[in-house]
């Protein structure tokens, strides 16, 4: 690739966070591959970015909950040596809480939020390792840290994305592959309407442009975890340090004394 900037593949690129990532990377001079279900929206966005930024934009329509659609994106990631940045942004939420949810909708959520993120990452990592460089941006959520907020399986899916990202950064970071987990809070996107929730009734809703611009500050700093709404980075550092302090005590041959049977 020489000095040419890496191509960025973005999932969920037709609207919301993904569309703004496309705009920002295009304005930085990156060529793009845009993935989403809605081809008309993708075509409109691609046309605008070609005109405004003068970059090459490929459109790859795919439903990541569909095995064939996902396979097409995996193939592109495995075979296109120009793609050097993957943004796993596509995600869905389910209406209601877990107890009143439709399990088929939850299954689709898992396929998009967990399976697709995992498979797309697996598709691109071998190339990145071979080259010794590459970046993966995974859009998680602050709800991955907040099981008390009842959004059913959504929180759990985002906790998975966070943990996967941290594990990958530990495994791959020393080999030239940067992995960033971005944890937005409520952001003004269509995910709320699609999950039958009114975004205007939520507190502290961030605009999409501000969220992505903040996330890109973290990206440029090579932060492993970026939490745009968190004012005090020391709180995350303390949380992470407390977790790490427990680790030596978690790997024991015997149950802790507090769990030993009493006579």
ZAKERO-504675 format. One record per residue: x, y, z of N, C-alpha, C in turn. Coordinates in steps of 0.2 Angstrom, whole numbers, padded with zeros to 4 digits, always signed. Layout:
# residues N
XYZXYZXYZ;...
//
This chain:
# residues 263
+0004-0006+0000+0000+0000+0000+0004+0006+0000;+0011+0006+0002+0015+0011+0002+0013+0016+0007;+0012+0023+0005+0010+0028+0010+0003+0029+0009;-0001+0025+0005-0008+0026+0004-0012+0024+0011;-0017+0028+0013-0020+0027+0019-0024+0020+0018;-0025+0017+0024-0029+0010+0023-0036+0011+0022;-0039+0007+0018-0046+0007+0017-0050+0005+0023;-0055+0008+0025-0059+0007+0031-0066+0004+0029;-0067-0002+0032-0074-0006+0031-0078-0004+0037;-0084-0002+0036-0088+0000+0041-0095-0003+0041;-0097-0007+0046-0103-0010+0046-0109-0006+0049;-0115-0007+0047-0120-0002+0049-0119+0005+0047;-0117+0005+0041-0114+0012+0038-0120+0016+0035;-0126+0014+0035-0131+0018+0031-0134+0024+0035;-0133+0024+0042-0136+0029+0046-0132+0029+0052;-0134+0034+0056-0132+0034+0063-0124+0035+0064;-0122+0031+0069-0114+0031+0070-0110+0029+0064;-0112+0024+0061-0109+0021+0055-0108+0026+0050;-0113+0030+0048-0113+0035+0043-0108+0040+0045;-0108+0042+0051-0104+0048+0053-0096+0045+0053;-0095+0039+0055-0088+0036+0054-0086+0037+0047;-0091+0035+0042-0089+0035+0035-0087+0042+0033;-0091+0047+0035-0090+0054+0034-0083+0056+0036;-0082+0055+0043-0075+0057+0046-0069+0054+0043;-0070+0047+0041-0064+0044+0038-0063+0046+0031;-0068+0047+0028-0068+0050+0021-0064+0057+0021;-0066+0061+0025-0063+0067+0026-0056+0067+0028;-0054+0062+0031-0047+0061+0032-0043+0058+0026;-0047+0056+0021-0043+0054+0015-0043+0046+0014;-0047+0043+0018-0048+0035+0017-0053+0033+0012;-0051+0029+0008-0056+0025+0004-0060+0021+0009;-0066+0019+0007-0071+0016+0011-0075+0010+0008;-0076+0005+0012-0081+0000+0010-0087+0000+0015;-0093+0002+0013-0099+0003+0017-0103-0003+0017;-0105-0006+0023-0109-0012+0023-0116-0010+0027;-0121-0012+0025-0128-0011+0028-0133-0015+0024;-0139-0015+0026-0144-0019+0023-0147-0014+0017;-0148-0008+0019-0152-0003+0014-0147+0000+0009;-0148-0003+0003-0143-0001-0003-0145+0006-0005;-0151+0008-0005-0152+0015-0007-0149+0020-0003;-0149+0019+0004-0146+0023+0008-0138+0023+0007;-0136+0017+0007-0128+0016+0005-0126+0020-0001;-0130+0019-0006-0128+0022-0013-0128+0030-0012;-0133+0033-0008-0134+0040-0007-0128+0043-0003;-0126+0039+0002-0120+0041+0006-0114+0041+0002;-0113+0035-0001-0107+0034-0005-0106+0040-0011;-0112+0041-0014-0112+0047-0019-0110+0053-0016;-0112+0055-0010-0110+0061-0007-0103+0061-0005;-0101+0056-0002-0094+0056+0000-0089+0056-0005;-0090+0053-0011-0086+0053-0017-0086+0060-0019;-0091+0064-0019-0091+0071-0022-0088+0075-0017;-0089+0075-0010-0087+0079-0005-0079+0078-0004;-0077+0072-0003-0071+0070-0001-0066+0067-0006;-0069+0066-0012-0064+0063-0017-0061+0057-0016;-0065+0053-0012-0062+0046-0011-0066+0041-0014;-0063+0035-0015-0067+0029-0018-0071+0026-0012;-0077+0024-0014-0082+0021-0009-0085+0016-0013;-0084+0010-0010-0088+0004-0012-0094+0002-0008;-0099+0000-0010-0105-0002-0007-0106-0009-0007;-0107-0012-0001-0108-0019+0000-0114-0021+0004;-0120-0021+0001-0126-0022+0004-0126-0029+0007;-0128-0030+0014-0128-0036+0017-0131-0036+0024;-0135-0041+0025-0139-0042+0032-0134-0046+0036;-0131-0044+0041-0126-0047+0045-0130-0053+0049;-0136-0053+0050-0140-0058+0053-0141-0064+0049;-0140-0063+0042-0140-0068+0037-0134-0071+0036;-0133-0078+0036-0127-0082+0035-0124-0080+0029;-0128-0080+0023-0125-0078+0017-0122-0071+0016;-0126-0066+0019-0124-0059+0019-0117-0058+0023;-0117-0061+0029-0111-0061+0033-0105-0064+0030;-0106-0070+0026-0101-0073+0023-0098-0069+0017;-0102-0065+0014-0099-0060+0009-0095-0055+0012;-0096-0052+0017-0092-0047+0021-0086-0050+0023;-0086-0056+0026-0080-0060+0028-0076-0061+0023;-0078-0063+0017-0074-0064+0011-0070-0058+0009;-0074-0052+0009-0071-0046+0007-0065-0044+0012;-0066-0045+0018-0061-0044+0023-0055-0049+0023;-0056-0055+0021-0051-0060+0020-0046-0058+0014;-0050-0056+0009-0046-0056+0002-0044-0049+0000;-0047-0043+0003-0045-0037+0001-0039-0034+0005;-0033-0034+0002-0027-0032+0006-0027-0025+0007;-0031-0021+0004-0031-0014+0005-0035-0012+0012;-0039-0016+0014-0043-0014+0020-0038-0015+0026;-0037-0010+0030-0033-0010+0035-0036-0007+0042;-0043-0005+0041-0047-0003+0047-0054-0006+0047;-0056-0010+0052-0062-0013+0052-0066-0009+0058;-0072-0006+0056-0076-0003+0061-0083-0008+0062;-0083-0012+0067-0089-0016+0069-0094-0012+0073;-0098-0008+0069-0103-0004+0071-0110-0006+0071;-0112-0011+0067-0119-0013+0066-0121-0016+0073;-0127-0014+0075-0130-0017+0081-0137-0016+0081;-0140-0020+0085-0148-0019+0086-0149-0020+0093;-0155-0018+0095-0158-0019+0102-0165-0022+0101;-0167-0025+0106-0174-0028+0106-0179-0025+0110;-0185-0024+0108-0190-0021+0113-0191-0024+0119;-0192-0020+0124-0194-0023+0131-0188-0026+0135;-0190-0029+0140-0185-0032+0144-0184-0040+0142;-0180-0043+0145-0178-0050+0143-0185-0054+0144;-0188-0053+0150-0194-0058+0152-0200-0057+0147;-0200-0051+0144-0206-0050+0139-0204-0049+0132;-0198-0052+0130-0195-0051+0123-0197-0057+0119;-0196-0056+0113-0197-0061+0108-0191-0065+0107;-0190-0071+0108-0184-0075+0108-0181-0075+0101;-0185-0074+0096-0182-0074+0089-0179-0067+0088;-0182-0062+0091-0179-0056+0090-0172-0055+0094;-0172-0058+0100-0166-0059+0104-0160-0063+0100;-0163-0068+0097-0158-0072+0093-0155-0068+0087;-0159-0064+0084-0156-0060+0079-0151-0055+0082;-0153-0052+0087-0148-0047+0091-0142-0051+0092;-0142-0057+0094-0135-0060+0096-0131-0061+0089;-0135-0063+0084-0131-0064+0077-0128-0058+0075;-0131-0052+0076-0128-0046+0074-0123-0043+0079;-0125-0043+0085-0121-0039+0090-0115-0044+0092;-0115-0050+0092-0110-0055+0094-0107-0059+0089;-0111-0063+0085-0108-0067+0080-0105-0064+0075;-0108-0058+0072-0105-0055+0066-0099-0051+0068;-0099-0048+0074-0093-0045+0077-0087-0050+0077;-0089-0056+0080-0083-0061+0081-0081-0063+0074;-0085-0065+0070-0083-0068+0063-0080-0063+0059;-0082-0057+0059-0079-0052+0054-0072-0050+0057;-0071-0050+0064-0065-0049+0067-0060-0055+0065;-0063-0061+0066-0059-0067+0064-0056-0067+0057;-0061-0064+0052-0059-0064+0045-0053-0059+0044;-0052-0054+0047-0047-0049+0046-0041-0050+0050;-0041-0053+0056-0035-0053+0060-0029-0057+0057;-0030-0062+0053-0024-0066+0050-0020-0061+0045;-0024-0057+0041-0021-0052+0037-0017-0047+0041;-0020-0044+0046-0017-0039+0050-0011-0042+0053;-0011-0048+0056-0005-0051+0059+0000-0052+0054;-0001-0054+0048+0004-0056+0043+0007-0049+0041;+0004-0044+0041+0006-0037+0039+0010-0034+0045;+0008-0035+0051+0010-0032+0057+0007-0025+0058;+0001-0024+0055-0002-0018+0057-0010-0019+0055;-0014-0014+0058-0021-0015+0057-0025-0012+0063;-0031-0010+0062-0035-0008+0068-0042-0010+0067;-0045-0012+0073-0052-0014+0074-0055-0010+0079;-0061-0007+0077-0065-0003+0081-0071-0006+0082;-0072-0008+0089-0079-0011+0091-0083-0007+0095;-0089-0006+0092-0094-0001+0096-0098-0005+0101;-0096-0004+0107-0099-0008+0113-0104-0003+0116;-0105-0002+0122-0109+0002+0125-0108+0003+0133;-0109+0008+0136-0109+0009+0143-0113+0004+0146;-0119+0002+0143-0123-0003+0146-0120-0010+0147;-0114-0011+0144-0111-0017+0145-0108-0017+0152;-0108-0011+0155-0105-0010+0162-0111-0009+0167;-0117-0009+0164-0123-0008+0168-0129-0013+0168;-0128-0019+0171-0133-0024+0171-0140-0022+0174;-0139-0016+0178-0145-0014+0182-0150-0011+0177;-0148-0008+0171-0152-0005+0166-0155-0011+0162;-0162-0011+0162-0165-0017+0160-0167-0017+0152;-0162-0018+0148-0163-0019+0141-0162-0026+0138;-0163-0031+0143-0163-0038+0141-0156-0040+0139;-0156-0043+0133-0149-0046+0131-0145-0041+0128;-0147-0035+0126-0143-0030+0123-0137-0029+0128;-0138-0027+0134-0132-0026+0139-0127-0031+0138;-0129-0038+0139-0125-0043+0139-0121-0044+0132;-0124-0042+0127-0121-0042+0120-0115-0037+0120;-0116-0032+0123-0111-0026+0123-0106-0028+0128;-0107-0031+0133-0102-0033+0138-0097-0038+0134;-0100-0042+0130-0096-0047+0126-0091-0043+0122;-0094-0038+0118-0090-0034+0114-0084-0031+0117;-0085-0028+0123-0080-0025+0127-0075-0030+0129;-0077-0036+0132-0072-0041+0134-0068-0044+0128;-0072-0045+0123-0068-0047+0117-0063-0042+0115;-0065-0036+0115-0060-0031+0113-0054-0031+0117;-0055-0031+0124-0049-0031+0128-0045-0037+0128;-0048-0043+0127-0044-0049+0126-0040-0048+0119;-0043-0046+0114-0039-0045+0108-0034-0040+0108;-0035-0035+0112-0029-0030+0112-0023-0033+0116;-0025-0037+0121-0020-0040+0125-0016-0045+0121;-0020-0049+0117-0017-0054+0112-0013-0051+0106;-0016-0046+0103-0013-0044+0097-0010-0037+0097;-0011-0033+0103-0008-0026+0103+0000-0026+0102;+0003-0031+0105+0011-0031+0104+0013-0034+0097;+0008-0035+0093+0010-0038+0086+0008-0033+0081;+0006-0027+0083+0005-0022+0078-0003-0020+0076;-0007-0024+0080-0014-0024+0078-0018-0020+0084;-0021-0014+0083-0024-0010+0088-0031-0012+0088;-0034-0013+0094-0041-0014+0095-0044-0009+0100;-0049-0006+0098-0052-0001+0102-0059-0003+0103;-0061-0003+0110-0068-0003+0111-0071+0004+0113;-0076+0006+0110-0080+0012+0111-0086+0011+0115;-0087+0014+0120-0093+0013+0124-0097+0020+0124;-0102+0020+0120-0106+0026+0120-0112+0025+0125;-0114+0031+0128-0121+0030+0131-0126+0031+0126;-0132+0033+0128-0138+0035+0124-0135+0040+0118;-0136+0038+0112-0134+0042+0106-0140+0042+0102;-0141+0048+0099-0147+0049+0095-0147+0046+0088;-0149+0040+0088-0149+0036+0082-0155+0032+0081;-0156+0028+0076-0162+0025+0074-0163+0019+0078;-0158+0016+0082-0159+0010+0086-0164+0011+0091;-0166+0017+0093-0171+0017+0098-0178+0016+0095;-0179+0020+0090-0186+0019+0087-0187+0011+0084;-0181+0008+0082-0182+0001+0079-0183-0003+0085;-0181-0002+0091-0183-0006+0097-0189-0003+0101;-0193+0001+0098-0199+0003+0100-0198+0007+0107;-0193+0012+0107-0192+0016+0113-0191+0023+0110;-0193+0028+0114-0193+0035+0112-0187+0038+0115;-0182+0040+0110-0176+0043+0112-0177+0049+0116;-0182+0053+0115-0183+0059+0118-0185+0059+0125;-0187+0053+0127-0188+0052+0135-0182+0050+0139;-0176+0049+0135-0170+0047+0138-0166+0053+0141;-0163+0052+0146-0159+0057+0149-0151+0057+0146;-0149+0063+0145-0142+0063+0143-0140+0060+0136;-0144+0062+0131-0143+0059+0124-0138+0063+0121;-0133+0059+0118-0127+0063+0114-0129+0063+0107;-0127+0068+0104-0128+0068+0096-0122+0064+0093;-0124+0061+0087-0120+0056+0084-0113+0059+0082;-0113+0065+0080-0107+0068+0077-0102+0069+0083;-0104+0071+0089-0100+0072+0095-0097+0066+0097;-0102+0061+0097-0099+0054+0099-0094+0051+0095;-0095+0052+0088-0089+0049+0084-0083+0053+0084;-0084+0060+0085-0078+0064+0085-0074+0062+0091;-0077+0061+0097-0074+0059+0103-0071+0053+0103;-0074+0048+0100-0071+0041+0099-0065+0041+0094;-0065+0046+0089-0059+0046+0085-0053+0050+0089;-0054+0054+0094-0049+0056+0098-0046+0050+0102;-0050+0046+0104-0047+0040+0108-0044+0035+0103;-0046+0035+0097-0043+0031+0091-0036+0034+0090;-0036+0040+0089-0029+0043+0088-0024+0042+0093;-0027+0042+0099-0023+0041+0105-0021+0034+0106;-0024+0029+0103-0023+0022+0103-0026+0020+0110;-0031+0022+0113-0034+0020+0119-0037+0013+0118;-0036+0008+0122-0040+0002+0121-0047+0002+0123;-0049+0007+0127-0056+0008+0129-0058+0015+0129;-0062+0017+0125-0064+0025+0125-0072+0025+0127;-0073+0030+0132-0079+0031+0135-0081+0038+0134;-0084+0040+0128-0085+0047+0127-0088+0051+0133;-0094+0048+0136-0097+0052+0141-0094+0053+0148;-0089+0049+0149-0086+0048+0156-0082+0054+0157;-0083+0059+0162-0079+0065+0163-0072+0063+0166;-0072+0058+0171-0066+0057+0175-0063+0050+0172;-0058+0051+0169-0055+0044+0166-0052+0040+0172;-0051+0044+0178-0048+0040+0184-0053+0035+0186;-0060+0036+0185-0065+0031+0187-0064+0025+0184;-0063+0025+0177-0062+0019+0173-0055+0016+0175;-0050+0020+0176-0044+0017+0178-0044+0013+0185;-0048+0016+0190-0049+0013+0196-0053+0006+0195;-0058+0007+0191-0063+0001+0190-0058-0005+0187;-0054-0003+0182-0050-0008+0179-0045-0011+0184;-0042-0006+0188-0037-0008+0192-0040-0013+0198;-0046-0012+0200-0049-0016+0205-0050-0023+0202;-0052-0023+0196-0053-0030+0192-0047-0033+0192;-0042-0030+0190-0035-0033+0189-0032-0036+0196;-0034-0032+0202-0032-0034+0208-0035-0040+0211;-0041-0042+0208-0044-0048+0210-0041-0054+0207;-0038-0053+0201-0036-0059+0197-0032-0064+0201;-0027-0062+0205-0023-0067+0208-0027-0072+0213;-0033-0069+0215-0037-0072+0220-0042-0077+0217;-0043-0076+0210-0048-0080+0207-0046-0087+0205;-0039-0088+0204-0037-0094+0202-0034-0098+0208;-0039-0102+0211-0037-0106+0217-0039-0113+0217;-0035-0117+0220-0036-0124+0220-0042-0126+0224;-0044-0122+0229-0049-0124+0234-0054-0118+0234;-0060-0120+0236-0065-0114+0238-0063-0110+0243;-0065-0103+0243-0063-0099+0248-0066-0101+0254;-0062-0099+0260-0064-0101+0266-0072-0099+0268;-0074-0094+0265-0081-0092+0266-0086-0096+0263;-0084-0101+0259-0088-0106+0256-0087-0113+0258;-0082-0114+0263-0081-0120+0266-0087-0122+0270;-0089-0129+0270-0094-0131+0274-0093-0130+0282;-0098-0128+0286-0097-0128+0293-0099-0134+0296;-0095-0136+0301-0097-0142+0305-0104-0142+0308;
//
